[in-house]
Amino acid sequence: MKLGDIPDPEIVPPAYTINLSTYPNPFRIFTNLKVDLAASGTGGQVPVNDAAIQIYNLKGQRVRSIALDPHKTGE
């Protein structure tokens, strides 16, 4: 590996604001997920291009991936 191959440690990827809540909590058979994506570019944020919810079981295995449409902002 050459020195030029090392990524710049000063470059930090953007952090996005996502509010996620579930109900009822605790649950037995099913739960509802409520996701609130910030509008693209609001509050000085970089627009979201790709968003998904990853669901894992207690063993750490991914059991479901739910793609979110970043163009549908809000609740």
PDB file of N, H, CA, C and O in Angstrom:
ATOM      1  N   MET A   1       0.844  -1.172   0.000  1.00  0.00           N
ATOM      2  CA  MET A   1       0.000   0.000   0.000  1.00  0.00           C
ATOM      3  C   MET A   1       0.891   1.237   0.000  1.00  0.00           C
ATOM      4  O   MET A   1       1.797   1.358   0.824  1.00  0.00           O
ATOM      5  N   LYS A   2       0.630   2.151  -0.923  1.00  0.00           N
ATOM      6  H   LYS A   2      -0.107   2.053  -1.593  1.00  0.00           H
ATOM      7  CA  LYS A   2       1.384   3.387  -0.994  1.00  0.00           C
ATOM      8  C   LYS A   2       0.733   4.439  -0.114  1.00  0.00           C
ATOM      9  O   LYS A   2      -0.438   4.317   0.245  1.00  0.00           O
ATOM     10  N   LEU A   3       1.482   5.463   0.230  1.00  0.00           N
ATOM     11  H   LEU A   3       2.433   5.562  -0.061  1.00  0.00           H
ATOM     12  CA  LEU A   3       0.977   6.536   1.065  1.00  0.00           C
ATOM     13  C   LEU A   3      -0.234   7.210   0.435  1.00  0.00           C
ATOM     14  O   LEU A   3      -1.150   7.615   1.151  1.00  0.00           O
ATOM     15  N   GLY A   4      -0.259   7.337  -0.858  1.00  0.00           N
ATOM     16  H   GLY A   4       0.485   7.008  -1.440  1.00  0.00           H
ATOM     17  CA  GLY A   4      -1.374   7.970  -1.550  1.00  0.00           C
ATOM     18  C   GLY A   4      -2.661   7.156  -1.497  1.00  0.00           C
ATOM     19  O   GLY A   4      -3.733   7.689  -1.780  1.00  0.00           O
ATOM     20  N   ASP A   5      -2.576   5.857  -1.136  1.00  0.00           N
ATOM     21  H   ASP A   5      -1.704   5.423  -0.907  1.00  0.00           H
ATOM     22  CA  ASP A   5      -3.751   4.991  -1.083  1.00  0.00           C
ATOM     23  C   ASP A   5      -4.529   5.131   0.222  1.00  0.00           C
ATOM     24  O   ASP A   5      -5.653   4.639   0.321  1.00  0.00           O
ATOM     25  N   ILE A   6      -3.960   5.787   1.212  1.00  0.00           N
ATOM     26  H   ILE A   6      -3.047   6.187   1.132  1.00  0.00           H
ATOM     27  CA  ILE A   6      -4.613   5.916   2.510  1.00  0.00           C
ATOM     28  C   ILE A   6      -5.614   7.066   2.443  1.00  0.00           C
ATOM     29  O   ILE A   6      -5.255   8.175   2.045  1.00  0.00           O
ATOM     30  N   PRO A   7      -6.880   6.812   2.832  1.00  0.00           N
ATOM     31  CA  PRO A   7      -7.873   7.886   2.785  1.00  0.00           C
ATOM     32  C   PRO A   7      -7.518   9.004   3.770  1.00  0.00           C
ATOM     33  O   PRO A   7      -6.914   8.761   4.815  1.00  0.00           O
ATOM     34  N   ASP A   8      -7.897  10.206   3.422  1.00  0.00           N
ATOM     35  H   ASP A   8      -8.388  10.403   2.574  1.00  0.00           H
ATOM     36  CA  ASP A   8      -7.620  11.374   4.256  1.00  0.00           C
ATOM     37  C   ASP A   8      -8.444  11.285   5.542  1.00  0.00           C
ATOM     38  O   ASP A   8      -9.672  11.249   5.472  1.00  0.00           O
ATOM     39  N   PRO A   9      -7.797  11.249   6.720  1.00  0.00           N
ATOM     40  CA  PRO A   9      -8.549  11.134   7.976  1.00  0.00           C
ATOM     41  C   PRO A   9      -9.343  12.391   8.304  1.00  0.00           C
ATOM     42  O   PRO A   9     -10.212  12.353   9.175  1.00  0.00           O
ATOM     43  N   GLU A  10      -9.067  13.503   7.630  1.00  0.00           N
ATOM     44  H   GLU A  10      -8.362  13.534   6.922  1.00  0.00           H
ATOM     45  CA  GLU A  10      -9.790  14.745   7.883  1.00  0.00           C
ATOM     46  C   GLU A  10     -11.155  14.765   7.202  1.00  0.00           C
ATOM     47  O   GLU A  10     -12.009  15.579   7.553  1.00  0.00           O
ATOM     48  N   ILE A  11     -11.370  13.874   6.231  1.00  0.00           N
ATOM     49  H   ILE A  11     -10.676  13.212   5.946  1.00  0.00           H
ATOM     50  CA  ILE A  11     -12.647  13.826   5.517  1.00  0.00           C
ATOM     51  C   ILE A  11     -13.608  12.952   6.316  1.00  0.00           C
ATOM     52  O   ILE A  11     -13.348  11.769   6.539  1.00  0.00           O
ATOM     53  N   VAL A  12     -14.706  13.540   6.740  1.00  0.00           N
ATOM     54  H   VAL A  12     -14.917  14.500   6.559  1.00  0.00           H
ATOM     55  CA  VAL A  12     -15.703  12.825   7.538  1.00  0.00           C
ATOM     56  C   VAL A  12     -16.985  12.727   6.720  1.00  0.00           C
ATOM     57  O   VAL A  12     -17.471  13.740   6.219  1.00  0.00           O
ATOM     58  N   PRO A  13     -17.546  11.515   6.576  1.00  0.00           N
ATOM     59  CA  PRO A  13     -18.797  11.399   5.825  1.00  0.00           C
ATOM     60  C   PRO A  13     -19.917  12.137   6.550  1.00  0.00           C
ATOM     61  O   PRO A  13     -19.880  12.262   7.774  1.00  0.00           O
ATOM     62  N   PRO A  14     -20.918  12.632   5.809  1.00  0.00           N
ATOM     63  CA  PRO A  14     -22.004  13.391   6.441  1.00  0.00           C
ATOM     64  C   PRO A  14     -22.864  12.499   7.332  1.00  0.00           C
ATOM     65  O   PRO A  14     -23.038  11.312   7.058  1.00  0.00           O
ATOM     66  N   ALA A  15     -23.391  13.081   8.389  1.00  0.00           N
ATOM     67  H   ALA A  15     -23.250  14.045   8.611  1.00  0.00           H
ATOM     68  CA  ALA A  15     -24.318  12.388   9.280  1.00  0.00           C
ATOM     69  C   ALA A  15     -25.730  12.850   8.942  1.00  0.00           C
ATOM     70  O   ALA A  15     -25.980  14.046   8.795  1.00  0.00           O
ATOM     71  N   TYR A  16     -26.633  11.915   8.821  1.00  0.00           N
ATOM     72  H   TYR A  16     -26.429  10.943   8.939  1.00  0.00           H
ATOM     73  CA  TYR A  16     -28.003  12.227   8.464  1.00  0.00           C
ATOM     74  C   TYR A  16     -28.893  12.140   9.695  1.00  0.00           C
ATOM     75  O   TYR A  16     -28.609  11.385  10.625  1.00  0.00           O
ATOM     76  N   THR A  17     -29.960  12.908   9.697  1.00  0.00           N
ATOM     77  H   THR A  17     -30.191  13.521   8.941  1.00  0.00           H
ATOM     78  CA  THR A  17     -30.919  12.885  10.788  1.00  0.00           C
ATOM     79  C   THR A  17     -32.093  12.005  10.387  1.00  0.00           C
ATOM     80  O   THR A  17     -32.814  12.299   9.434  1.00  0.00           O
ATOM     81  N   ILE A  18     -32.270  10.925  11.130  1.00  0.00           N
ATOM     82  H   ILE A  18     -31.684  10.686  11.904  1.00  0.00           H
ATOM     83  CA  ILE A  18     -33.386  10.018  10.903  1.00  0.00           C
ATOM     84  C   ILE A  18     -34.009   9.726  12.259  1.00  0.00           C
ATOM     85  O   ILE A  18     -33.313   9.320  13.190  1.00  0.00           O
ATOM     86  N   ASN A  19     -35.300   9.929  12.373  1.00  0.00           N
ATOM     87  H   ASN A  19     -35.865  10.259  11.617  1.00  0.00           H
ATOM     88  CA  ASN A  19     -36.017   9.567  13.586  1.00  0.00           C
ATOM     89  C   ASN A  19     -36.738   8.258  13.331  1.00  0.00           C
ATOM     90  O   ASN A  19     -37.471   8.126  12.351  1.00  0.00           O
ATOM     91  N   LEU A  20     -36.529   7.287  14.212  1.00  0.00           N
ATOM     92  H   LEU A  20     -35.933   7.394  15.008  1.00  0.00           H
ATOM     93  CA  LEU A  20     -37.128   5.963  14.070  1.00  0.00           C
ATOM     94  C   LEU A  20     -37.806   5.609  15.379  1.00  0.00           C
ATOM     95  O   LEU A  20     -37.196   5.694  16.444  1.00  0.00           O
ATOM     96  N   SER A  21     -39.066   5.213  15.301  1.00  0.00           N
ATOM     97  H   SER A  21     -39.561   5.144  14.435  1.00  0.00           H
ATOM     98  CA  SER A  21     -39.771   4.763  16.493  1.00  0.00           C
ATOM     99  C   SER A  21     -40.570   3.513  16.145  1.00  0.00           C
ATOM    100  O   SER A  21     -40.942   3.299  14.991  1.00  0.00           O
ATOM    101  N   THR A  22     -40.826   2.702  17.149  1.00  0.00           N
ATOM    102  H   THR A  22     -40.524   2.876  18.087  1.00  0.00           H
ATOM    103  CA  THR A  22     -41.605   1.481  16.964  1.00  0.00           C
ATOM    104  C   THR A  22     -42.770   1.483  17.941  1.00  0.00           C
ATOM    105  O   THR A  22     -42.666   2.036  19.036  1.00  0.00           O
ATOM    106  N   TYR A  23     -43.858   0.879  17.557  1.00  0.00           N
ATOM    107  H   TYR A  23     -43.943   0.430  16.668  1.00  0.00           H
ATOM    108  CA  TYR A  23     -44.987   0.733  18.459  1.00  0.00           C
ATOM    109  C   TYR A  23     -45.789  -0.487  18.046  1.00  0.00           C
ATOM    110  O   TYR A  23     -45.843  -0.776  16.850  1.00  0.00           O
ATOM    111  N   PRO A  24     -46.404  -1.210  18.939  1.00  0.00           N
ATOM    112  CA  PRO A  24     -46.242  -1.089  20.383  1.00  0.00           C
ATOM    113  C   PRO A  24     -44.854  -1.545  20.805  1.00  0.00           C
ATOM    114  O   PRO A  24     -44.195  -2.307  20.098  1.00  0.00           O
ATOM    115  N   ASN A  25     -44.431  -1.078  21.942  1.00  0.00           N
ATOM    116  H   ASN A  25     -44.967  -0.460  22.516  1.00  0.00           H
ATOM    117  CA  ASN A  25     -43.110  -1.437  22.452  1.00  0.00           C
ATOM    118  C   ASN A  25     -43.251  -1.717  23.942  1.00  0.00           C
ATOM    119  O   ASN A  25     -43.603  -0.795  24.677  1.00  0.00           O
ATOM    120  N   PRO A  26     -43.007  -2.895  24.424  1.00  0.00           N
ATOM    121  CA  PRO A  26     -42.510  -4.075  23.702  1.00  0.00           C
ATOM    122  C   PRO A  26     -43.615  -4.724  22.861  1.00  0.00           C
ATOM    123  O   PRO A  26     -44.797  -4.430  23.038  1.00  0.00           O
ATOM    124  N   PHE A  27     -43.215  -5.605  21.951  1.00  0.00           N
ATOM    125  H   PHE A  27     -42.255  -5.844  21.807  1.00  0.00           H
ATOM    126  CA  PHE A  27     -44.171  -6.261  21.078  1.00  0.00           C
ATOM    127  C   PHE A  27     -43.951  -7.758  21.114  1.00  0.00           C
ATOM    128  O   PHE A  27     -42.905  -8.229  21.562  1.00  0.00           O
ATOM    129  N   ARG A  28     -44.945  -8.514  20.638  1.00  0.00           N
ATOM    130  H   ARG A  28     -45.794  -8.132  20.274  1.00  0.00           H
ATOM    131  CA  ARG A  28     -44.837  -9.970  20.600  1.00  0.00           C
ATOM    132  C   ARG A  28     -44.741 -10.485  19.168  1.00  0.00           C
ATOM    133  O   ARG A  28     -43.741 -11.093  18.786  1.00  0.00           O
ATOM    134  N   ILE A  29     -45.774 -10.243  18.387  1.00  0.00           N
ATOM    135  H   ILE A  29     -46.586  -9.749  18.697  1.00  0.00           H
ATOM    136  CA  ILE A  29     -45.856 -10.833  17.055  1.00  0.00           C
ATOM    137  C   ILE A  29     -45.417  -9.862  15.973  1.00  0.00           C
ATOM    138  O   ILE A  29     -44.716 -10.259  15.043  1.00  0.00           O
ATOM    139  N   PHE A  30     -45.811  -8.600  16.070  1.00  0.00           N
ATOM    140  H   PHE A  30     -46.381  -8.277  16.825  1.00  0.00           H
ATOM    141  CA  PHE A  30     -45.464  -7.618  15.051  1.00  0.00           C
ATOM    142  C   PHE A  30     -45.251  -6.264  15.705  1.00  0.00           C
ATOM    143  O   PHE A  30     -45.645  -6.036  16.849  1.00  0.00           O
ATOM    144  N   THR A  31     -44.624  -5.377  14.959  1.00  0.00           N
ATOM    145  H   THR A  31     -44.304  -5.562  14.030  1.00  0.00           H
ATOM    146  CA  THR A  31     -44.454  -3.997  15.394  1.00  0.00           C
ATOM    147  C   THR A  31     -44.563  -3.089  14.182  1.00  0.00           C
ATOM    148  O   THR A  31     -44.383  -3.539  13.050  1.00  0.00           O
ATOM    149  N   ASN A  32     -44.847  -1.851  14.402  1.00  0.00           N
ATOM    150  H   ASN A  32     -44.993  -1.486  15.322  1.00  0.00           H
ATOM    151  CA  ASN A  32     -44.895  -0.845  13.349  1.00  0.00           C
ATOM    152  C   ASN A  32     -43.649   0.015  13.452  1.00  0.00           C
ATOM    153  O   ASN A  32     -43.240   0.399  14.548  1.00  0.00           O
ATOM    154  N   LEU A  33     -43.051   0.314  12.321  1.00  0.00           N
ATOM    155  H   LEU A  33     -43.383   0.002  11.431  1.00  0.00           H
ATOM    156  CA  LEU A  33     -41.884   1.190  12.281  1.00  0.00           C
ATOM    157  C   LEU A  33     -42.303   2.532  11.708  1.00  0.00           C
ATOM    158  O   LEU A  33     -42.916   2.601  10.643  1.00  0.00           O
ATOM    159  N   LYS A  34     -41.973   3.579  12.412  1.00  0.00           N
ATOM    160  H   LYS A  34     -41.475   3.523  13.278  1.00  0.00           H
ATOM    161  CA  LYS A  34     -42.272   4.933  11.945  1.00  0.00           C
ATOM    162  C   LYS A  34     -40.932   5.612  11.681  1.00  0.00           C
ATOM    163  O   LYS A  34     -40.134   5.801  12.599  1.00  0.00           O
ATOM    164  N   VAL A  35     -40.691   5.975  10.431  1.00  0.00           N
ATOM    165  H   VAL A  35     -41.339   5.821   9.686  1.00  0.00           H
ATOM    166  CA  VAL A  35     -39.421   6.574  10.019  1.00  0.00           C
ATOM    167  C   VAL A  35     -39.685   7.993   9.552  1.00  0.00           C
ATOM    168  O   VAL A  35     -40.629   8.240   8.801  1.00  0.00           O
ATOM    169  N   ASP A  36     -38.863   8.913   9.989  1.00  0.00           N
ATOM    170  H   ASP A  36     -38.097   8.713  10.599  1.00  0.00           H
ATOM    171  CA  ASP A  36     -38.987  10.306   9.587  1.00  0.00           C
ATOM    172  C   ASP A  36     -37.638  10.760   9.030  1.00  0.00           C
ATOM    173  O   ASP A  36     -36.697  11.002   9.786  1.00  0.00           O
ATOM    174  N   LEU A  37     -37.551  10.875   7.696  1.00  0.00           N
ATOM    175  H   LEU A  37     -38.316  10.679   7.082  1.00  0.00           H
ATOM    176  CA  LEU A  37     -36.328  11.352   7.046  1.00  0.00           C
ATOM    177  C   LEU A  37     -36.402  12.860   6.906  1.00  0.00           C
ATOM    178  O   LEU A  37     -37.438  13.404   6.525  1.00  0.00           O
ATOM    179  N   ALA A  38     -35.313  13.528   7.210  1.00  0.00           N
ATOM    180  H   ALA A  38     -34.471  13.085   7.519  1.00  0.00           H
ATOM    181  CA  ALA A  38     -35.265  14.980   7.026  1.00  0.00           C
ATOM    182  C   ALA A  38     -35.352  15.291   5.532  1.00  0.00           C
ATOM    183  O   ALA A  38     -34.861  14.523   4.705  1.00  0.00           O
ATOM    184  N   ALA A  39     -35.971  16.408   5.193  1.00  0.00           N
ATOM    185  H   ALA A  39     -36.369  17.032   5.864  1.00  0.00           H
ATOM    186  CA  ALA A  39     -36.063  16.815   3.794  1.00  0.00           C
ATOM    187  C   ALA A  39     -34.663  17.036   3.232  1.00  0.00           C
ATOM    188  O   ALA A  39     -33.780  17.529   3.934  1.00  0.00           O
ATOM    189  N   SER A  40     -34.465  16.679   1.999  1.00  0.00           N
ATOM    190  H   SER A  40     -35.182  16.278   1.429  1.00  0.00           H
ATOM    191  CA  SER A  40     -33.156  16.784   1.362  1.00  0.00           C
ATOM    192  C   SER A  40     -32.618  18.202   1.408  1.00  0.00           C
ATOM    193  O   SER A  40     -33.262  19.134   0.927  1.00  0.00           O
ATOM    194  N   GLY A  41     -31.453  18.362   1.981  1.00  0.00           N
ATOM    195  H   GLY A  41     -30.929  17.605   2.372  1.00  0.00           H
ATOM    196  CA  GLY A  41     -30.779  19.641   1.989  1.00  0.00           C
ATOM    197  C   GLY A  41     -31.276  20.622   3.034  1.00  0.00           C
ATOM    198  O   GLY A  41     -30.800  21.756   3.072  1.00  0.00           O
ATOM    199  N   THR A  42     -32.225  20.226   3.891  1.00  0.00           N
ATOM    200  H   THR A  42     -32.612  19.304   3.860  1.00  0.00           H
ATOM    201  CA  THR A  42     -32.715  21.152   4.905  1.00  0.00           C
ATOM    202  C   THR A  42     -31.752  21.189   6.076  1.00  0.00           C
ATOM    203  O   THR A  42     -31.099  20.191   6.383  1.00  0.00           O
ATOM    204  N   GLY A  43     -31.663  22.317   6.719  1.00  0.00           N
ATOM    205  H   GLY A  43     -32.193  23.128   6.470  1.00  0.00           H
ATOM    206  CA  GLY A  43     -30.802  22.446   7.886  1.00  0.00           C
ATOM    207  C   GLY A  43     -29.336  22.288   7.562  1.00  0.00           C
ATOM    208  O   GLY A  43     -28.544  21.926   8.432  1.00  0.00           O
ATOM    209  N   GLY A  44     -28.958  22.557   6.311  1.00  0.00           N
ATOM    210  H   GLY A  44     -29.602  22.851   5.604  1.00  0.00           H
ATOM    211  CA  GLY A  44     -27.558  22.440   5.923  1.00  0.00           C
ATOM    212  C   GLY A  44     -27.090  21.004   5.713  1.00  0.00           C
ATOM    213  O   GLY A  44     -25.892  20.753   5.584  1.00  0.00           O
ATOM    214  N   GLN A  45     -28.029  20.062   5.677  1.00  0.00           N
ATOM    215  H   GLN A  45     -29.002  20.266   5.782  1.00  0.00           H
ATOM    216  CA  GLN A  45     -27.660  18.669   5.493  1.00  0.00           C
ATOM    217  C   GLN A  45     -27.487  18.335   4.016  1.00  0.00           C
ATOM    218  O   GLN A  45     -28.102  18.949   3.144  1.00  0.00           O
ATOM    219  N   VAL A  46     -26.645  17.359   3.765  1.00  0.00           N
ATOM    220  H   VAL A  46     -26.145  16.861   4.473  1.00  0.00           H
ATOM    221  CA  VAL A  46     -26.446  16.848   2.413  1.00  0.00           C
ATOM    222  C   VAL A  46     -27.654  15.989   2.059  1.00  0.00           C
ATOM    223  O   VAL A  46     -28.120  15.239   2.916  1.00  0.00           O
ATOM    224  N   PRO A  47     -28.187  16.063   0.830  1.00  0.00           N
ATOM    225  CA  PRO A  47     -29.339  15.244   0.455  1.00  0.00           C
ATOM    226  C   PRO A  47     -29.049  13.747   0.597  1.00  0.00           C
ATOM    227  O   PRO A  47     -27.938  13.292   0.325  1.00  0.00           O
ATOM    228  N   VAL A  48     -30.049  13.000   1.021  1.00  0.00           N
ATOM    229  H   VAL A  48     -30.952  13.370   1.242  1.00  0.00           H
ATOM    230  CA  VAL A  48     -29.939  11.551   1.166  1.00  0.00           C
ATOM    231  C   VAL A  48     -30.175  10.916  -0.197  1.00  0.00           C
ATOM    232  O   VAL A  48     -31.182  11.199  -0.846  1.00  0.00           O
ATOM    233  N   ASN A  49     -29.259  10.064  -0.636  1.00  0.00           N
ATOM    234  H   ASN A  49     -28.441   9.835  -0.108  1.00  0.00           H
ATOM    235  CA  ASN A  49     -29.403   9.391  -1.927  1.00  0.00           C
ATOM    236  C   ASN A  49     -29.895   7.963  -1.787  1.00  0.00           C
ATOM    237  O   ASN A  49     -30.531   7.438  -2.700  1.00  0.00           O
ATOM    238  N   ASP A  50     -29.608   7.322  -0.651  1.00  0.00           N
ATOM    239  H   ASP A  50     -29.091   7.749   0.091  1.00  0.00           H
ATOM    240  CA  ASP A  50     -29.928   5.925  -0.461  1.00  0.00           C
ATOM    241  C   ASP A  50     -30.197   5.701   1.019  1.00  0.00           C
ATOM    242  O   ASP A  50     -29.376   6.073   1.857  1.00  0.00           O
ATOM    243  N   ALA A  51     -31.331   5.102   1.353  1.00  0.00           N
ATOM    244  H   ALA A  51     -31.998   4.800   0.672  1.00  0.00           H
ATOM    245  CA  ALA A  51     -31.655   4.842   2.749  1.00  0.00           C
ATOM    246  C   ALA A  51     -32.348   3.493   2.856  1.00  0.00           C
ATOM    247  O   ALA A  51     -33.127   3.112   1.982  1.00  0.00           O
ATOM    248  N   ALA A  52     -32.060   2.773   3.936  1.00  0.00           N
ATOM    249  H   ALA A  52     -31.427   3.083   4.646  1.00  0.00           H
ATOM    250  CA  ALA A  52     -32.676   1.475   4.169  1.00  0.00           C
ATOM    251  C   ALA A  52     -32.664   1.176   5.660  1.00  0.00           C
ATOM    252  O   ALA A  52     -31.830   1.688   6.407  1.00  0.00           O
ATOM    253  N   ILE A  53     -33.597   0.347   6.072  1.00  0.00           N
ATOM    254  H   ILE A  53     -34.274  -0.069   5.465  1.00  0.00           H
ATOM    255  CA  ILE A  53     -33.635  -0.156   7.445  1.00  0.00           C
ATOM    256  C   ILE A  53     -33.163  -1.596   7.392  1.00  0.00           C
ATOM    257  O   ILE A  53     -33.693  -2.401   6.627  1.00  0.00           O
ATOM    258  N   GLN A  54     -32.177  -1.919   8.195  1.00  0.00           N
ATOM    259  H   GLN A  54     -31.746  -1.265   8.817  1.00  0.00           H
ATOM    260  CA  GLN A  54     -31.661  -3.280   8.283  1.00  0.00           C
ATOM    261  C   GLN A  54     -32.158  -3.876   9.595  1.00  0.00           C
ATOM    262  O   GLN A  54     -31.998  -3.260  10.649  1.00  0.00           O
ATOM    263  N   ILE A  55     -32.762  -5.069   9.549  1.00  0.00           N
ATOM    264  H   ILE A  55     -32.892  -5.569   8.692  1.00  0.00           H
ATOM    265  CA  ILE A  55     -33.290  -5.731  10.736  1.00  0.00           C
ATOM    266  C   ILE A  55     -32.477  -6.995  10.982  1.00  0.00           C
ATOM    267  O   ILE A  55     -32.297  -7.822  10.088  1.00  0.00           O
ATOM    268  N   TYR A  56     -31.988  -7.127  12.216  1.00  0.00           N
ATOM    269  H   TYR A  56     -32.133  -6.456  12.942  1.00  0.00           H
ATOM    270  CA  TYR A  56     -31.139  -8.250  12.606  1.00  0.00           C
ATOM    271  C   TYR A  56     -31.809  -9.046  13.717  1.00  0.00           C
ATOM    272  O   TYR A  56     -32.565  -8.494  14.517  1.00  0.00           O
ATOM    273  N   ASN A  57     -31.527 -10.357  13.764  1.00  0.00           N
ATOM    274  H   ASN A  57     -30.913 -10.806  13.115  1.00  0.00           H
ATOM    275  CA  ASN A  57     -32.024 -11.174  14.863  1.00  0.00           C
ATOM    276  C   ASN A  57     -31.029 -11.125  16.025  1.00  0.00           C
ATOM    277  O   ASN A  57     -30.010 -10.440  15.942  1.00  0.00           O
ATOM    278  N   LEU A  58     -31.320 -11.842  17.097  1.00  0.00           N
ATOM    279  H   LEU A  58     -32.148 -12.398  17.165  1.00  0.00           H
ATOM    280  CA  LEU A  58     -30.460 -11.817  18.275  1.00  0.00           C
ATOM    281  C   LEU A  58     -29.069 -12.405  18.028  1.00  0.00           C
ATOM    282  O   LEU A  58     -28.138 -12.139  18.789  1.00  0.00           O
ATOM    283  N   LYS A  59     -28.928 -13.201  16.971  1.00  0.00           N
ATOM    284  H   LYS A  59     -29.684 -13.417  16.353  1.00  0.00           H
ATOM    285  CA  LYS A  59     -27.623 -13.771  16.624  1.00  0.00           C
ATOM    286  C   LYS A  59     -26.782 -12.824  15.782  1.00  0.00           C
ATOM    287  O   LYS A  59     -25.637 -13.136  15.454  1.00  0.00           O
ATOM    288  N   GLY A  60     -27.336 -11.676  15.430  1.00  0.00           N
ATOM    289  H   GLY A  60     -28.266 -11.423  15.696  1.00  0.00           H
ATOM    290  CA  GLY A  60     -26.610 -10.712  14.606  1.00  0.00           C
ATOM    291  C   GLY A  60     -26.733 -10.974  13.118  1.00  0.00           C
ATOM    292  O   GLY A  60     -25.995 -10.394  12.322  1.00  0.00           O
ATOM    293  N   GLN A  61     -27.663 -11.848  12.731  1.00  0.00           N
ATOM    294  H   GLN A  61     -28.263 -12.320  13.378  1.00  0.00           H
ATOM    295  CA  GLN A  61     -27.868 -12.161  11.326  1.00  0.00           C
ATOM    296  C   GLN A  61     -28.933 -11.225  10.752  1.00  0.00           C
ATOM    297  O   GLN A  61     -29.985 -11.025  11.358  1.00  0.00           O
ATOM    298  N   ARG A  62     -28.649 -10.658   9.582  1.00  0.00           N
ATOM    299  H   ARG A  62     -27.794 -10.821   9.089  1.00  0.00           H
ATOM    300  CA  ARG A  62     -29.642  -9.788   8.949  1.00  0.00           C
ATOM    301  C   ARG A  62     -30.782 -10.643   8.432  1.00  0.00           C
ATOM    302  O   ARG A  62     -30.567 -11.591   7.678  1.00  0.00           O
ATOM    303  N   VAL A  63     -32.005 -10.302   8.843  1.00  0.00           N
ATOM    304  H   VAL A  63     -32.181  -9.531   9.456  1.00  0.00           H
ATOM    305  CA  VAL A  63     -33.174 -11.075   8.434  1.00  0.00           C
ATOM    306  C   VAL A  63     -34.061 -10.310   7.458  1.00  0.00           C
ATOM    307  O   VAL A  63     -34.890 -10.911   6.776  1.00  0.00           O
ATOM    308  N   ARG A  64     -33.896  -8.987   7.384  1.00  0.00           N
ATOM    309  H   ARG A  64     -33.222  -8.498   7.938  1.00  0.00           H
ATOM    310  CA  ARG A  64     -34.723  -8.201   6.481  1.00  0.00           C
ATOM    311  C   ARG A  64     -34.057  -6.878   6.175  1.00  0.00           C
ATOM    312  O   ARG A  64     -33.407  -6.283   7.033  1.00  0.00           O
ATOM    313  N   SER A  65     -34.222  -6.427   4.956  1.00  0.00           N
ATOM    314  H   SER A  65     -34.751  -6.910   4.258  1.00  0.00           H
ATOM    315  CA  SER A  65     -33.754  -5.120   4.551  1.00  0.00           C
ATOM    316  C   SER A  65     -34.924  -4.406   3.880  1.00  0.00           C
ATOM    317  O   SER A  65     -35.510  -4.918   2.926  1.00  0.00           O
ATOM    318  N   ILE A  66     -35.257  -3.218   4.388  1.00  0.00           N
ATOM    319  H   ILE A  66     -34.781  -2.802   5.162  1.00  0.00           H
ATOM    320  CA  ILE A  66     -36.376  -2.456   3.845  1.00  0.00           C
ATOM    321  C   ILE A  66     -35.820  -1.179   3.227  1.00  0.00           C
ATOM    322  O   ILE A  66     -35.308  -0.308   3.930  1.00  0.00           O
ATOM    323  N   ALA A  67     -35.926  -1.078   1.908  1.00  0.00           N
ATOM    324  H   ALA A  67     -36.342  -1.786   1.337  1.00  0.00           H
ATOM    325  CA  ALA A  67     -35.441   0.118   1.212  1.00  0.00           C
ATOM    326  C   ALA A  67     -36.413   1.264   1.435  1.00  0.00           C
ATOM    327  O   ALA A  67     -37.629   1.074   1.401  1.00  0.00           O
ATOM    328  N   LEU A  68     -35.876   2.446   1.661  1.00  0.00           N
ATOM    329  H   LEU A  68     -34.888   2.600   1.689  1.00  0.00           H
ATOM    330  CA  LEU A  68     -36.680   3.653   1.829  1.00  0.00           C
ATOM    331  C   LEU A  68     -36.462   4.563   0.633  1.00  0.00           C
ATOM    332  O   LEU A  68     -35.349   4.661   0.117  1.00  0.00           O
ATOM    333  N   ASP A  69     -37.508   5.221   0.197  1.00  0.00           N
ATOM    334  H   ASP A  69     -38.412   5.141   0.616  1.00  0.00           H
ATOM    335  CA  ASP A  69     -37.407   6.160  -0.917  1.00  0.00           C
ATOM    336  C   ASP A  69     -36.968   7.504  -0.366  1.00  0.00           C
ATOM    337  O   ASP A  69     -37.751   8.157   0.324  1.00  0.00           O
ATOM    338  N   PRO A  70     -35.735   7.946  -0.645  1.00  0.00           N
ATOM    339  CA  PRO A  70     -35.253   9.202  -0.092  1.00  0.00           C
ATOM    340  C   PRO A  70     -35.985  10.429  -0.623  1.00  0.00           C
ATOM    341  O   PRO A  70     -35.858  11.515  -0.056  1.00  0.00           O
ATOM    342  N   HIS A  71     -36.746  10.273  -1.698  1.00  0.00           N
ATOM    343  H   HIS A  71     -36.850   9.391  -2.158  1.00  0.00           H
ATOM    344  CA  HIS A  71     -37.493  11.401  -2.254  1.00  0.00           C
ATOM    345  C   HIS A  71     -38.799  11.636  -1.503  1.00  0.00           C
ATOM    346  O   HIS A  71     -39.436  12.678  -1.662  1.00  0.00           O
ATOM    347  N   LYS A  72     -39.195  10.661  -0.684  1.00  0.00           N
ATOM    348  H   LYS A  72     -38.678   9.815  -0.555  1.00  0.00           H
ATOM    349  CA  LYS A  72     -40.401  10.803   0.133  1.00  0.00           C
ATOM    350  C   LYS A  72     -39.952  11.187   1.536  1.00  0.00           C
ATOM    351  O   LYS A  72     -39.753  10.329   2.396  1.00  0.00           O
ATOM    352  N   THR A  73     -39.796  12.484   1.752  1.00  0.00           N
ATOM    353  H   THR A  73     -39.958  13.181   1.053  1.00  0.00           H
ATOM    354  CA  THR A  73     -39.348  12.945   3.055  1.00  0.00           C
ATOM    355  C   THR A  73     -40.530  13.116   3.989  1.00  0.00           C
ATOM    356  O   THR A  73     -41.686  13.111   3.565  1.00  0.00           O
ATOM    357  N   GLY A  74     -40.226  13.265   5.235  1.00  0.00           N
ATOM    358  H   GLY A  74     -39.287  13.269   5.579  1.00  0.00           H
ATOM    359  CA  GLY A  74     -41.275  13.371   6.238  1.00  0.00           C
ATOM    360  C   GLY A  74     -41.586  11.997   6.789  1.00  0.00           C
ATOM    361  O   GLY A  74     -40.802  11.058   6.643  1.00  0.00           O
ATOM    362  N   GLU A  75     -42.727  11.893   7.416  1.00  0.00           N
ATOM    363  H   GLU A  75     -43.364  12.655   7.534  1.00  0.00           H
ATOM    364  CA  GLU A  75     -43.118  10.661   8.117  1.00  0.00           C
ATOM    365  C   GLU A  75     -43.566   9.583   7.161  1.00  0.00           C
ATOM    366  O   GLU A  75     -43.927   8.487   7.590  1.00  0.00           O
TER     367      GLU A  75
END
